[in-house]
């Protein structure tokens, strides 16, 4: 993958593929370790997110895992050395991880998680950070921080999970440390839907294609408004932000193209302008 600033170094823990229409698939690529996270992966996730921000042709980002797992969380082989870091060293590592997930969640295009297997700890946080989650029957979610003496206040889990499944359901899950199955995740709204394992990526790419057929600026501004309004505490403030977005979009060439296409009875050709 490259951008207008030149080619980016090839990541070592991730694999990137590009599909027609601006769909980028990011695969966590440590299948021998259930795609467990490392400091290197955190840095590479952030790098990919920042690169996509500079690419006007990227329209949807799909995140999935190689092999049988989505992501098993932080690599326990590295975790054994965490006590040696000291408080400041641990805070630095935690902030590197948090920057990575914030960067990924903040990508201006929609992020779709194709949850092909276990999403545990930081892996669950990664899935939560996506805008849409489609899972196979093998998907399962684990936030068992309390079973190893840590808090579920990790990488956005304590903020996103209650908003997705409700405070009581989130509390039960994180206080017990139990596993949530794919069926329960779909029932509670954590997964948008479940599809057969062999249809997971084709289904997600089809969904991405549906998104890509729409106005690029309209999709980006829709994501921006929904994310921003999760942070806003008043209806009036939300309306104010929405009004500004609509005013900007109504001045774009894509808006004029959409109206011309409607009048002519044809499909619009959006250019992101």
LINRA-V697058 format. One record per backbone hydrogen bond with DSSP energy under -0.5 kcal/mol. NH is the residue of the N-H (numbers start at 0). CO is the residue of the C=O. If there is no record, write none. Layout:
BEGIN
nh=NH co=CO
nh=NH co=CO
END
This chain:
BEGIN
nh=2 co=5
nh=5 co=2
nh=7 co=0
nh=14 co=26
nh=16 co=24
nh=18 co=22
nh=21 co=18
nh=22 co=18
nh=23 co=21
nh=23 co=59
nh=24 co=16
nh=25 co=23
nh=25 co=61
nh=26 co=14
nh=26 co=24
nh=27 co=25
nh=27 co=63
nh=28 co=12
nh=32 co=29
nh=33 co=30
nh=34 co=29
nh=35 co=32
nh=36 co=72
nh=41 co=37
nh=42 co=38
nh=43 co=39
nh=44 co=40
nh=45 co=41
nh=46 co=42
nh=47 co=43
nh=48 co=44
nh=49 co=45
nh=50 co=46
nh=51 co=47
nh=52 co=48
nh=53 co=49
nh=53 co=50
nh=54 co=51
nh=55 co=53
nh=57 co=54
nh=58 co=21
nh=59 co=21
nh=60 co=109
nh=61 co=23
nh=61 co=59
nh=62 co=111
nh=63 co=25
nh=65 co=27
nh=68 co=65
nh=69 co=117
nh=70 co=117
nh=71 co=33
nh=74 co=36
nh=77 co=74
nh=78 co=74
nh=79 co=75
nh=80 co=77
nh=81 co=78
nh=83 co=80
nh=84 co=81
nh=85 co=81
nh=85 co=82
nh=88 co=84
nh=89 co=85
nh=90 co=86
nh=91 co=87
nh=92 co=88
nh=93 co=89
nh=94 co=90
nh=95 co=91
nh=96 co=92
nh=97 co=93
nh=98 co=94
nh=99 co=95
nh=100 co=96
nh=101 co=97
nh=102 co=98
nh=103 co=99
nh=104 co=100
nh=105 co=101
nh=106 co=103
nh=109 co=58
nh=111 co=60
nh=111 co=109
nh=112 co=131
nh=113 co=62
nh=113 co=111
nh=114 co=112
nh=114 co=133
nh=115 co=113
nh=118 co=139
nh=119 co=70
nh=120 co=141
nh=122 co=119
nh=124 co=120
nh=125 co=121
nh=126 co=122
nh=127 co=123
nh=128 co=124
nh=129 co=125
nh=129 co=126
nh=130 co=110
nh=131 co=110
nh=133 co=112
nh=134 co=192
nh=135 co=114
nh=138 co=135
nh=139 co=116
nh=140 co=179
nh=141 co=118
nh=142 co=177
nh=144 co=142
nh=146 co=143
nh=147 co=144
nh=148 co=145
nh=149 co=144
nh=153 co=151
nh=156 co=153
nh=158 co=155
nh=159 co=155
nh=160 co=156
nh=162 co=158
nh=163 co=159
nh=163 co=160
nh=164 co=160
nh=165 co=161
nh=169 co=165
nh=170 co=166
nh=171 co=167
nh=172 co=168
nh=173 co=169
nh=174 co=170
nh=175 co=171
nh=176 co=172
nh=177 co=172
nh=179 co=140
nh=180 co=178
nh=181 co=138
nh=184 co=180
nh=185 co=181
nh=186 co=182
nh=187 co=183
nh=188 co=184
nh=188 co=185
nh=189 co=184
nh=190 co=184
nh=191 co=132
nh=192 co=132
nh=194 co=134
nh=198 co=195
nh=199 co=196
nh=202 co=198
nh=203 co=199
nh=204 co=200
nh=205 co=201
nh=206 co=202
nh=207 co=203
nh=208 co=204
nh=209 co=205
nh=210 co=206
nh=211 co=207
nh=212 co=208
nh=213 co=210
nh=218 co=214
nh=219 co=215
nh=220 co=216
nh=221 co=217
nh=222 co=218
nh=223 co=219
nh=224 co=220
nh=225 co=221
nh=226 co=222
nh=227 co=223
nh=228 co=224
nh=229 co=225
nh=229 co=226
nh=230 co=226
nh=230 co=227
nh=231 co=227
nh=237 co=233
nh=238 co=234
nh=239 co=235
nh=240 co=236
nh=241 co=237
nh=242 co=238
nh=243 co=239
nh=244 co=240
nh=245 co=241
nh=246 co=242
nh=247 co=243
nh=248 co=244
nh=249 co=245
nh=250 co=247
nh=251 co=248
nh=252 co=272
nh=255 co=251
nh=256 co=252
nh=257 co=253
nh=258 co=254
nh=259 co=255
nh=260 co=256
nh=261 co=257
nh=262 co=258
nh=263 co=259
nh=264 co=260
nh=264 co=261
nh=265 co=260
nh=269 co=267
END
